[in-house]
Amino acid sequence: MNAQDLISKLGGPSKVGRLLGIRPQAVSLWVTKTRVPAERVPTLIRLAREQGLNVSPEEFRSDVDWAALR
């Protein structure tokens, strides 16, 4: 699943922005650039899992060594 798919399944940029306390335009930019800021990935993963979506941080930022953070 990519960022665009996840944001859509979570209710779109407006809802995700509201859940994260940021502007929807910032979330839309993630979709446009196809890159979610690394510091936002853990929260997105938590929100996705709360909705029953099975996602991993590597799907959004494969350049980060998530194993080192676990």
Backbone torsions as a table, in degrees:
resi	resn	phi	psi	omega
1	MET	NA	134.9	178.3
2	ASN	-98.4	177.8	-176.5
3	ALA	-60.4	-41.9	-179.0
4	GLN	-61.7	-43.8	179.1
5	ASP	-62.3	-46.2	-177.9
6	LEU	-64.4	-46.4	-179.4
7	ILE	-61.3	-39.7	177.0
8	SER	-62.8	-45.7	-179.1
9	LYS	-67.9	-25.1	178.1
10	LEU	-85.7	-1.6	175.3
11	GLY	115.0	4.3	177.2
12	GLY	97.1	171.2	-176.8
13	PRO	-59.0	-37.8	-178.9
14	SER	-63.8	-46.9	-178.5
15	LYS	-68.6	-43.2	179.6
16	VAL	-64.0	-42.0	176.9
17	GLY	-58.8	-43.9	178.7
18	ARG	-63.1	-42.6	179.4
19	LEU	-64.5	-32.7	-178.3
20	LEU	-93.0	-8.7	-178.4
21	GLY	73.3	32.2	178.5
22	ILE	-130.1	169.9	-178.8
23	ARG	-72.7	142.4	178.1
24	PRO	-59.7	-28.3	179.0
25	GLN	-62.5	-34.8	178.1
26	ALA	-65.5	-42.0	179.0
27	VAL	-65.7	-42.2	177.4
28	SER	-60.0	-36.4	178.7
29	LEU	-64.2	-35.3	177.0
30	TRP	-59.8	-41.1	-179.5
31	VAL	-67.0	-45.0	-179.2
32	THR	-61.4	-44.7	-178.4
33	LYS	-86.7	-5.8	-176.0
34	THR	50.9	40.2	179.8
35	ARG	-147.7	116.2	176.9
36	VAL	-90.4	133.1	176.5
37	PRO	-57.1	135.5	-175.8
38	ALA	-54.4	-36.4	-177.7
39	GLU	-70.3	-15.1	178.9
40	ARG	-93.6	-16.6	-175.3
41	VAL	-59.8	-48.2	-178.8
42	PRO	-57.2	-40.2	179.6
43	THR	-67.9	-41.1	177.1
44	LEU	-62.0	-39.9	178.6
45	ILE	-62.7	-44.9	179.3
46	ARG	-61.1	-46.4	178.7
47	LEU	-60.9	-42.0	179.8
48	ALA	-63.6	-45.0	-178.7
49	ARG	-66.7	-33.0	175.3
50	GLU	-63.6	-26.0	178.5
51	GLN	-92.8	5.4	178.5
52	GLY	81.8	14.8	179.2
53	LEU	-91.7	132.8	-179.7
54	ASN	-95.5	102.5	-179.7
55	VAL	-133.7	160.0	177.4
56	SER	-127.9	154.3	-178.9
57	PRO	-62.3	-29.0	-179.4
58	GLU	-62.3	-25.0	179.0
59	GLU	-66.8	-24.1	-176.0
60	PHE	-105.7	-33.0	-179.8
61	ARG	-142.5	84.3	-179.9
62	SER	-73.1	-11.8	180.0
63	ASP	-80.8	-9.9	-179.9
64	VAL	-97.1	136.5	177.8
65	ASP	-82.7	82.1	-177.3
66	TRP	-65.2	-29.7	179.2
67	ALA	-60.8	-35.4	179.3
68	ALA	-67.5	-24.1	-178.6
69	LEU	-91.7	-9.3	-177.8
70	ARG	-82.3	NA	NA
